[in-house]
């Protein structure tokens, strides 16, 4: 796979989990990585890890639930590096509860963070991609956005919305050589899934044909591919990385 030398990648939610793995993989392929999240101390650790491996990274504070924070972060990244070539919209939250018991705030918080935040961050860096006539936007959605899940109506709606956003933006930006794609993880071992009981985990494994959980690296490799030149003719696509859990 070709290198990403000279490309600037902005990864949201990069302090841990899938975001951290994506940042490490993009740095490994040559991109300079802007690490964004609320926890700047954790970001500093990721930046140090990348630097120690010979890569380049810098931490930026970001709260994707805040439009002001998104604009400030985008401005700071563009000011530091001159633009953004690759955007990975990864930051997200869950507020799981059955719909009949869900409070409006549970709904609003998840939609604001997972969907509106991704839209606003894309909007904030879009002009630098248009100016360069090259860009990659990669949205981290979920198998739940394709299949639905009881107790996750807010999360499923936000992730399904990301898929629709991906397709719409792909059509808008294609003429500027900017591709927009999504990666839909299935059951992946992360801090978010670490709270599952053994019974829940066994039930999940029973519907995964490959009979194993995915890793953060599995997702990161998919993201790095979509960011590469080899993926230049792919846009508006949702890449399922789920061990066969959902075959759409």
Secondary structure, 3 states (H helix, E strand, C coil): CCCCCCCEEEEECCCCHHHHHHHHHHHHCCCEEEEEECCHHHHHHHHHHHHHCCCEEEEEECCCCCHHHHHHHHHHHHHHHCCCCEEEECCCCCCCCCHHHCCHHHHHHHHHHHHHHHHHHHHHHHHHHHHHCCEEEEEEEECHHHHCCCCCHHHHHHHHHHHHHHHHHHHHHHHHCEEEEEEEECCECCCCCCCCCHHHHHHHHCCCCCCCCECHHHHHHHHHHHHCHHHCCCCCCEEEECCCCCCC
